[in-house]
Amino acid sequence: MRTLGMGLVGPGFVAAHHIDAVRRLGDVEVVAIAGSTEQSAARKAQEYKVDRSYGDFKALIADPDVHVIHNTTPNHLHFPVTMAALAAGKHVISDKPLALNSEEGRQLRDAAIAANVGHVVTFNYRGNPLVQQARSMVVNGETDGVAFVHGHYLQDWMTDPNVYSWRSDPSKGGTSSALGDIGSHWCDLAEHVSGLKIDSVLADLSTVVPVRFYSGASAQAFSQEHAGNRTAINVQSEDLASVLLRFNNGAKGAFSVGQILPGHKNDLQLELSGRKCSLMWRQEVQNELWIGRHDQPNSMMAKDPSLVSPDARRYVHLPGGHQESWADAFRNVIRDAYDWIRDGATAETKPAPLPTFDDGYRVSCVIEAMLRSHAAGGVWEKVRYIPAHGGVID
Ligand SMILES: NC(=O)c1ccc[n+]([C@@H]2O[C@H](COP(=O)([O-])OP(=O)(O)OC[C@H]3O[C@@H](n4cnc5c(N)ncnc54)[C@H](O)[C@@H]3O)[C@@H](O)[C@H]2O)c1
């Protein structure tokens, strides 16, 4: 089997997990890293034990030994880096959100399809075995449909006003902050597990910390680093949001997102209820799936290869009781991505759970509907998504 070459652009917080996941596959070589300067790239290459480094992403894309580009830059660089990679005929695994806005996302989706390359967005929670278990229970009719989908994605690492990063700067992070950064994961997961599409939304957004203090160094995700003299910055984007949802089958939903909620570290929770049972999965207790019933005792399903459905089994790597984690789920998505690339990256060969640029674009349409809803004073807004071959679905 041919070893594929991976090149990564943007060696920050999440990049380390892309490199780790790729190395665990065994048949992909981490060829090169591109950073914002030659010095920072060389430093990171040494840290990650990668031979080649570039101070310019275009040089990395031109490297003939690099077949797959991983884009882990801040959001405003997703479009130029990914578009340049597609123009060079390279496969792309982009971190979320796909781009700064839905228009950029749509252009990337269309360019990727036209280029006939693999195109993946790391909505990595899809790689959890019990997420796939919940999805297969819905598909197999075990819930008897889906009437209600609710949950939250809550974090606390931005509680301190001394934490400031590109995420709070609309020119780098996008107009939305918390919704785009982590609400995007929740919306993707809700659609993926339920098999439904979010049709319209009613959103209430707020900025609980309106002034942040910037030291000149962008705070890394989940870090509390805050040294040196600080400049006060007025923050416009939301750090808290509550949203009502209507799905395309008439199901209703609700979710909350916040990154300033003390005690909530990476608290993603998704619950859906059909007529027969409810299913609830929590990222922080990811080896358990709660099954709620009206006419029988509730139960807790453990992540155990002998218990899960055949579809979910390929996402499990350890026996029951052996905990699997965030990094294992991330690796599952990366494994599916490389399997797809090796299988020709066609619509027919795509593993069903693998999130593509179309999913990334779709979620950006959902988030933008929430921004429009709030801006209009809290009214229902349709999701304006344009499928790959024309025609607006709304
Ligand atoms: N899937 C997930 O769960 C997850 C988790 C964290 C971050 N992310 C996403 O990953 C992306 C990066 O987030 P992060 O937290 O790692 O950010 P980060 O700030 O820690 O890292 C970004 C890196 O990009 C580098 N960079 C900036 N300009 C560059 C340029 N011109 N060329 C090359 N590199 C450049 C920065 O120096 C930094 O090393 C974001 O889009 C974010 O939304 C996803």
The ligand as an SDF file (V2000), in Angstrom:
LIG
                    3D

 44 48  0  0  0  0  0  0  0  0999 V2000
  -12.0580   20.0200   15.9510 N   0  0  0  0  0  0  0  0  0  0  0  0
  -11.8790   20.5780   17.1280 C   0  0  0  0  0  0  0  0  0  0  0  0
  -12.3860   20.0930   18.1380 O   0  0  0  0  0  0  0  0  0  0  0  0
  -11.0570   21.8340   17.2220 C   0  0  0  0  0  0  0  0  0  0  0  0
  -10.4310   22.1800   18.4280 C   0  0  0  0  0  0  0  0  0  0  0  0
   -9.6650   23.3430   18.4540 C   0  0  0  0  0  0  0  0  0  0  0  0
   -9.5430   24.1320   17.3240 C   0  0  0  0  0  0  0  0  0  0  0  0
  -10.1970   23.7950   16.1860 N   0  0  0  0  0  0  0  0  0  0  0  0
  -10.0910   24.6200   14.9640 C   0  0  0  0  0  0  0  0  0  0  0  0
   -8.7450   24.5410   14.4920 O   0  0  0  0  0  0  0  0  0  0  0  0
   -8.3170   25.8000   13.9910 C   0  0  0  0  0  0  0  0  0  0  0  0
   -7.0810   26.2350   14.7880 C   0  0  0  0  0  0  0  0  0  0  0  0
   -7.4440   26.3940   16.1440 O   0  0  0  0  0  0  0  0  0  0  0  0
   -6.3440   26.3200   17.3090 P   0  0  0  0  0  0  0  0  0  0  0  0
   -7.0850   26.3560   18.5920 O   0  0  0  0  0  0  0  0  0  0  0  0
   -5.4120   25.2170   17.0450 O   0  0  0  0  0  0  0  0  0  0  0  0
   -5.6270   27.7430   17.0710 O   0  0  0  0  0  0  0  0  0  0  0  0
   -4.1600   28.1770   17.4490 P   0  0  0  0  0  0  0  0  0  0  0  0
   -4.1630   29.6640   17.4860 O   0  0  0  0  0  0  0  0  0  0  0  0
   -3.6620   27.4240   18.6450 O   0  0  0  0  0  0  0  0  0  0  0  0
   -3.2870   27.6650   16.2080 O   0  0  0  0  0  0  0  0  0  0  0  0
   -3.3080   28.2870   14.9530 C   0  0  0  0  0  0  0  0  0  0  0  0
   -1.8950   28.1840   14.3690 C   0  0  0  0  0  0  0  0  0  0  0  0
   -1.8870   28.7360   13.0560 O   0  0  0  0  0  0  0  0  0  0  0  0
   -0.6640   29.4680   12.9100 C   0  0  0  0  0  0  0  0  0  0  0  0
   -0.7580   30.4100   11.8030 N   0  0  0  0  0  0  0  0  0  0  0  0
   -1.2350   31.6850   11.8270 C   0  0  0  0  0  0  0  0  0  0  0  0
   -1.0690   32.2420   10.6140 N   0  0  0  0  0  0  0  0  0  0  0  0
   -0.5050   31.3020    9.8150 C   0  0  0  0  0  0  0  0  0  0  0  0
   -0.0930   31.2880    8.4580 C   0  0  0  0  0  0  0  0  0  0  0  0
   -0.2360   32.3520    7.6500 N   0  0  0  0  0  0  0  0  0  0  0  0
    0.4480   30.1580    7.9560 N   0  0  0  0  0  0  0  0  0  0  0  0
    0.6110   29.0700    8.7460 C   0  0  0  0  0  0  0  0  0  0  0  0
    0.2550   29.0280   10.0500 N   0  0  0  0  0  0  0  0  0  0  0  0
   -0.3000   30.1380   10.5750 C   0  0  0  0  0  0  0  0  0  0  0  0
   -0.4900   30.1200   14.2620 C   0  0  0  0  0  0  0  0  0  0  0  0
    0.8370   30.5750   14.4440 O   0  0  0  0  0  0  0  0  0  0  0  0
   -0.8410   28.9610   15.1810 C   0  0  0  0  0  0  0  0  0  0  0  0
    0.2820   28.1360   15.3960 O   0  0  0  0  0  0  0  0  0  0  0  0
   -9.5060   26.7450   14.1500 C   0  0  0  0  0  0  0  0  0  0  0  0
  -10.1740   26.8600   12.9370 O   0  0  0  0  0  0  0  0  0  0  0  0
  -10.3750   26.0890   15.2000 C   0  0  0  0  0  0  0  0  0  0  0  0
  -11.7480   26.3700   15.0400 O   0  0  0  0  0  0  0  0  0  0  0  0
  -10.9260   22.6510   16.1230 C   0  0  0  0  0  0  0  0  0  0  0  0
  1  2  1  0
  2  3  2  0
  2  4  1  0
  4  5  1  0
  4 44  2  0
  5  6  2  0
  6  7  1  0
  7  8  2  0
  8  9  1  0
  8 44  1  0
  9 10  1  0
  9 42  1  0
 10 11  1  0
 11 12  1  0
 11 40  1  0
 12 13  1  0
 13 14  1  0
 14 15  2  0
 14 16  1  0
 14 17  1  0
 17 18  1  0
 18 19  2  0
 18 20  1  0
 18 21  1  0
 21 22  1  0
 22 23  1  0
 23 24  1  0
 23 38  1  0
 24 25  1  0
 25 26  1  0
 25 36  1  0
 26 27  1  0
 26 35  1  0
 27 28  2  0
 28 29  1  0
 29 30  1  0
 29 35  2  0
 30 31  1  0
 30 32  2  0
 32 33  1  0
 33 34  2  0
 34 35  1  0
 36 37  1  0
 36 38  1  0
 38 39  1  0
 40 41  1  0
 40 42  1  0
 42 43  1  0
M  CHG  2   8   1  16  -1
M  END
$$$$
